[in-house]
């Protein structure tokens, strides 16, 4: 049986930052922090983010622009984001021995391109001479139950899978969502939060790819396009401008991830598909593109039409356009009818795909979580259970790809750690 000032359940980004921030508040001799992590190592999801490079944060510095990258929870995140902005996160990691770089797309990575450096920074804080006697790392320790007794100084009792009992004055839940379940993000914290009086909103996968029905799209695997306009129709209609890529099973990439986030609560199946429309020439009106296409036809009357279309589209996509429209690509341009010309131009401006499934188990974050109405955004403390704090993906906020979800975890984690220390 052990007693702690602050117990933290979940050793991911938010949990590590919560612990580090509590420790860095001062030399309170009575402070003792215990970080419980069910895995044998810290930061498992951090280590695999960004393909192992760890997209630490974003290089966008205007907080108003940053907050636009969160389809859910932006208002709630506002305070913590100003308190620990992307610029401050950047400076924090550099001051802790992790040099960072901003890439052309505004994503921020360690100069080393190694996510282990990010986790190492926290491990060094925890094991430093100042903190080693105050910091307890309970790795490979899964908490299965939490009991609250508000009349006790050590108000929270934590019970491990081995039947061990731990007590703490404050508790921070940073267990993440239920995406990437192989990293330990299995949604345990939702059950703890509900037991302690909190509401869990509808949950759904976010930042996932999609499988498509049409074979022509699968034949374009590997083709990537920049700054196309994608329109997704489901329970609502969503539009996004960005980059995407065709895969062997469907479509993926930043723009697809954004649309999947918007539509996180839509069921996607063969019986309940979503419709995706793609404008490959968003900066050109259809009538102008049509005239340009007609001019090319007139200029090359002896070309096969397939060889003319690939002057407008990547080769495999050009070939796919004939499968999609049912036109014979071997025809000479002089024999192409007006209807066929219109179909090909229509494909370039409004190609249609049927989305029949999400990439199961491949989602990066969970949409939904603990209701933000029940959390003080300035402290991350529960409005229902005094001494209980939350940070990270367990809360009902989520962002687009590009470092925004880790940024939110750092920001809320820091606020939770500081608040738990000071109360």
SEGU-906608 format. One record per residue (C-alpha): residue in three letters; y negated, x negated, z. Coordinates in steps of 0.1 Angstrom, whole numbers, padded with zeros to 4 digits, always signed. Each point is the difference from the previous one (the first is absolute). Layout:
BEGIN
ALAYXZ;...
***
This chain:
BEGIN
UNK+0000+0000+0000;UNK-0034-0014-0011;UNK-0036+0011+0004;UNK-0028-0006-0025;UNK-0036+0007-0004;UNK+0004+0010-0037;UNK+0032+0008-0018;UNK+0000+0001-0038;UNK+0029+0015-0020;UNK+0001-0014-0035;UNK-0005-0036-0011;UNK-0015+0006-0034;UNK-0036-0006-0011;UNK-0016+0025+0024;UNK+0022-0010+0029;UNK-0006-0037-0004;UNK-0038+0005-0004;UNK+0000+0023+0031;UNK+0017-0026+0021;UNK-0022-0029-0013;UNK-0032+0020+0005;UNK+0009+0009+0036;UNK+0008-0036+0008;UNK-0032-0013-0016;UNK-0022+0022+0022;UNK-0001-0025+0028;UNK+0019-0017+0027;UNK+0009+0030+0021;UNK+0025-0015+0023;UNK+0017+0033+0006;UNK+0005+0007-0037;UNK+0036+0001-0013;UNK+0009+0012-0034;UNK+0035+0008-0013;UNK+0006+0006-0037;UNK+0033+0017-0008;UNK+0014-0004-0035;UNK+0034+0012-0011;UNK+0004-0027-0026;UNK+0009-0036+0010;UNK-0033-0012-0015;UNK-0036+0012-0001;UNK-0019+0015-0029;UNK+0030+0008-0023;UNK-0020+0023-0022;UNK-0030-0024+0000;UNK+0024-0027-0013;UNK+0011+0021-0030;UNK-0034+0015-0009;UNK-0016-0012-0032;UNK+0034-0013-0012;UNK+0001-0024+0029;UNK-0035-0012-0005;UNK-0015+0025+0025;UNK-0031+0018-0014;UNK-0019-0005+0033;UNK-0031+0022-0008;UNK-0024+0008-0028;UNK-0029-0020-0013;UNK-0021+0031-0003;UNK-0027-0004+0026;UNK-0020+0033-0002;UNK+0017+0021+0027;UNK-0009+0033-0018;UNK+0019-0012-0031;UNK+0029-0012+0022;UNK+0003+0034+0016;UNK+0003+0017-0034;UNK+0033-0017-0003;UNK+0016+0022+0026;UNK+0011+0034-0013;UNK+0007+0011+0036;UNK-0017-0011+0032;UNK-0032-0017-0013;UNK-0023+0018+0024;UNK+0022-0009+0029;UNK+0002-0036-0010;UNK-0038-0004-0005;UNK-0008-0013+0035;UNK+0029-0026+0002;UNK-0008-0011-0035;UNK-0036-0008+0008;UNK+0011-0017+0032;UNK+0026-0022-0017;UNK-0009+0000-0037;UNK+0018-0018-0028;UNK-0025-0028+0003;UNK+0007-0003+0038;UNK+0037+0001-0006;UNK-0004-0028-0026;UNK-0020-0021+0025;UNK+0025+0008+0028;UNK+0030-0013-0019;UNK-0018-0031-0012;UNK-0011-0008+0035;UNK+0036+0002+0011;UNK+0012-0025-0026;UNK+0008+0022-0030;UNK-0022-0010-0030;UNK-0005+0030-0023;UNK-0009+0006-0036;UNK-0015+0030-0019;UNK+0017+0006-0033;UNK-0017+0015-0031;UNK+0012+0035+0009;UNK-0015-0003+0035;UNK+0033-0004+0017;UNK+0000-0026+0028;UNK+0030-0023+0006;UNK+0007-0031+0020;UNK-0008-0031-0021;UNK+0036-0010+0005;UNK+0012+0033-0015;UNK+0024+0002+0030;UNK+0000+0030+0023;UNK+0017-0020+0027;UNK-0033-0018+0006;UNK-0015+0034+0011;UNK+0028+0006+0025;UNK-0002-0036+0012;UNK-0036+0005+0010;UNK+0010+0027+0025;UNK+0030-0020+0013;UNK-0024-0029+0007;UNK-0023+0023+0019;UNK+0029+0014+0021;UNK+0014-0034+0008;UNK-0032-0018+0008;UNK-0006-0016+0034;UNK-0025+0027+0009;UNK+0023+0029-0009;UNK+0036-0011+0004;UNK+0001+0012+0037;UNK-0017+0033-0009;UNK+0019+0008-0032;UNK+0036+0013-0002;UNK+0018+0004-0033;UNK+0029+0023+0002;UNK+0016-0006-0034;UNK+0032+0018-0010;UNK-0009+0026+0027;UNK+0001+0036-0011;UNK-0018+0026+0021;UNK+0018+0033-0001;UNK-0020+0021+0025;UNK-0034+0001+0016;UNK-0008+0019+0033;UNK-0035+0007+0012;UNK-0010+0005+0036;UNK-0038+0003+0003;UNK+0002-0002+0038;UNK+0014-0035-0001;UNK-0021-0032-0004;UNK+0027-0011-0025;UNK-0001+0033-0018;UNK+0023-0009-0029;UNK+0037-0006+0003;UNK+0018-0015-0030;UNK+0037+0001-0003;UNK+0019-0023-0024;UNK+0032+0006-0019;UNK+0017-0022+0026;UNK-0011+0022+0029;UNK-0028-0025+0011;UNK-0031+0016+0016;UNK-0035-0014-0005;UNK-0032+0013+0015;UNK-0036-0003-0012;UNK-0035+0012+0009;UNK-0009+0005-0037;UNK+0021+0006-0031;UNK-0009-0006-0036;UNK+0022+0015-0027;UNK+0000-0020-0032;UNK+0034+0009-0014;UNK-0012+0007-0035;UNK+0012+0028-0022;UNK+0033+0005-0016;UNK-0004-0020-0032;UNK+0020-0032-0007;UNK+0026+0012+0026;UNK+0019-0033-0004;UNK-0029-0017+0018;UNK+0003+0022+0030;UNK-0026+0026-0009;UNK+0022+0029+0008;UNK-0025+0024+0015;UNK+0011-0005+0036;UNK-0036+0002+0012;UNK-0004+0035-0012;UNK+0026+0012+0025;UNK-0017-0019+0028;UNK-0034+0014-0009;UNK+0013+0036-0002;UNK+0016-0004+0034;UNK-0034-0011+0014;UNK-0017+0031-0014;UNK-0011-0010-0035;UNK+0002+0018-0033;UNK+0016-0016-0030;UNK-0014+0011-0034;UNK+0021+0005-0031;UNK+0016-0033-0011;UNK+0005-0012-0035;UNK+0005-0032-0020;UNK-0031-0017-0014;UNK-0005-0029-0024;UNK+0033+0005-0018;UNK+0010-0002-0037;UNK+0014+0030-0020;UNK+0031+0005-0021;UNK-0006+0018-0033;UNK+0021+0024-0021;UNK-0011-0013-0035;UNK+0021-0028-0015;UNK-0029-0013-0021;UNK-0018-0012+0032;UNK+0031-0018+0013;UNK+0002-0018-0034;UNK-0035-0014+0008;UNK+0012-0018+0031;UNK-0023-0030+0008;UNK-0030+0013-0020;UNK-0031-0002+0023;UNK-0034+0015-0008;UNK-0033-0005+0016;UNK-0026+0027+0009;UNK+0016+0030-0016;UNK-0008+0035+0012;UNK+0030+0017+0017;UNK-0001+0037+0009;UNK+0027+0014+0023;UNK+0007+0037+0003;UNK+0018+0014+0029;UNK-0012+0023+0028;UNK-0034-0013-0010;UNK-0013-0021-0029;UNK-0009-0037+0007;UNK-0016-0026-0023;UNK+0000-0037+0005;UNK-0012-0029-0022;UNK+0020-0032+0004;UNK+0028-0023-0010;UNK+0036+0011-0003;UNK+0034-0012-0014;UNK+0030+0016-0015;UNK+0033-0007+0017;UNK+0037+0004-0009;UNK-0001+0033+0019;UNK-0035+0012-0003;UNK-0036-0011+0009;UNK-0015-0022+0027;UNK-0031-0021+0008;UNK-0032+0005+0019;UNK-0012+0031-0018;UNK+0034+0017+0005;UNK+0001-0010+0036;UNK-0035+0016+0005;UNK+0012+0033-0017;UNK+0032+0000+0021;UNK-0022-0003+0031;UNK-0021+0030-0011;UNK+0031+0020-0006;UNK+0020-0012+0030;UNK+0008+0034+0012;UNK+0012+0014-0033;UNK+0037+0003-0005;UNK+0011-0018-0031;UNK+0034+0008-0016;UNK+0015+0011-0033;UNK-0005+0036+0011;UNK-0035-0007+0012;UNK-0015-0027-0022;UNK-0035-0013-0001;UNK-0018-0005-0033;UNK-0017-0033-0008;UNK-0024-0003-0030;UNK-0012-0034-0012;UNK-0031-0008-0020;UNK+0006-0035-0015;UNK-0035-0001-0014;UNK-0023+0014+0027;UNK-0032-0016-0013;UNK+0004+0016-0035;UNK-0004+0037-0007;UNK+0029+0016-0019;UNK-0020+0007-0031;UNK-0012-0036-0002;UNK+0035-0013+0005;UNK+0013+0024-0026;UNK-0025-0012-0026;UNK+0009-0036+0008;UNK+0036+0008-0005;UNK-0007+0018-0033;UNK-0020-0030-0012;UNK+0030-0022+0008;UNK+0023+0023-0019;UNK-0022-0001-0030;UNK-0004-0037+0001;UNK+0038-0006+0002;UNK+0016+0026-0022;UNK+0032-0021-0006;UNK+0007-0008+0037;UNK+0028+0018+0019;UNK-0018+0022+0025;UNK+0018-0017+0029;UNK-0016-0033-0010;UNK-0034+0016+0000;UNK+0003+0017+0034;UNK+0009-0034+0016;UNK-0035-0011-0010;UNK-0012+0026+0026;UNK+0028-0002+0026;UNK+0024-0027+0014;UNK+0030-0002-0023;UNK+0026+0016+0022;UNK-0025+0028+0009;UNK-0008+0004-0037;UNK+0037+0005-0007;UNK+0003+0024+0030;UNK-0028+0021-0015;UNK+0022+0010-0029;UNK+0028+0010+0024;UNK-0025+0021+0020;UNK-0015+0017-0030;UNK+0032+0003-0021;UNK-0017-0017-0030;UNK+0019-0023-0023;UNK-0015-0035+0006;UNK+0014-0013-0033;UNK-0023+0022-0021;UNK-0027-0017-0021;UNK-0034+0008+0013;UNK-0009+0018-0033;UNK+0027+0026+0007;UNK-0011+0008+0036;UNK-0012+0036+0003;UNK-0032+0011+0018;UNK+0022+0016+0027;UNK+0019-0032+0006;UNK-0033-0020+0002;UNK-0013+0024+0026;UNK+0032-0003+0020;UNK-0002-0038+0001;UNK-0036+0000+0010;UNK+0008+0027+0025;UNK+0027-0023+0015;UNK-0026-0028+0003;UNK-0024+0023+0018;UNK+0023+0022+0020;UNK+0036-0012+0002;UNK+0020+0023+0023;UNK+0027-0010+0025;UNK+0022+0021+0023;UNK+0004-0016+0035;UNK+0033+0010+0015;UNK+0003-0021+0031;UNK-0017-0025+0023;UNK+0013-0035+0003;UNK+0022+0009+0030;UNK-0003-0025+0029;UNK-0026-0021-0019;UNK-0031+0015+0015;UNK-0023-0024+0017;UNK-0017+0022+0025;UNK+0004+0035+0016;UNK-0026+0027-0006;UNK-0005+0021+0031;UNK+0006-0008+0036;UNK-0016+0006+0034;UNK-0029+0024-0004;UNK-0033-0019+0001;UNK-0016+0030+0018;UNK+0020-0010+0031;UNK-0012-0037+0000;UNK-0034-0014+0010;UNK-0010-0020-0031;UNK-0023-0023+0020;UNK+0028-0011+0024;UNK+0033+0011-0017;UNK+0009+0016+0034;UNK+0018+0033+0001;UNK-0022+0030+0009;UNK+0031+0016+0014;UNK+0018-0027+0020;UNK-0023-0025+0019;UNK+0010-0036-0004;UNK+0018+0006-0033;UNK-0013-0017-0031;UNK+0010+0000-0037;UNK-0006-0023-0029;UNK+0012-0005-0036;UNK+0021+0021-0023;UNK+0013+0023+0028;UNK-0034+0017-0002;UNK-0008+0025-0028;UNK-0019-0024-0023;UNK+0011-0019-0031;UNK-0016-0020-0027;UNK+0005-0011-0036;UNK+0017-0033-0009;UNK-0022-0030+0002;UNK+0000-0011+0036;UNK-0014+0033+0014;UNK+0029+0010+0021;UNK+0002-0034+0018;UNK-0038+0001+0004;UNK+0003+0034+0018;UNK+0028-0014+0022;UNK-0020-0031+0010;UNK-0031+0021+0007;UNK+0017+0027+0021;UNK+0022-0026+0016;UNK-0029-0020+0012;UNK-0018+0030+0013;UNK+0031+0012+0019;UNK+0006-0034+0016;UNK-0036-0004+0011;UNK-0002+0035+0013;UNK+0033-0002+0019;UNK-0011-0033+0016;UNK-0034+0015+0011;UNK+0012+0033+0015;
***
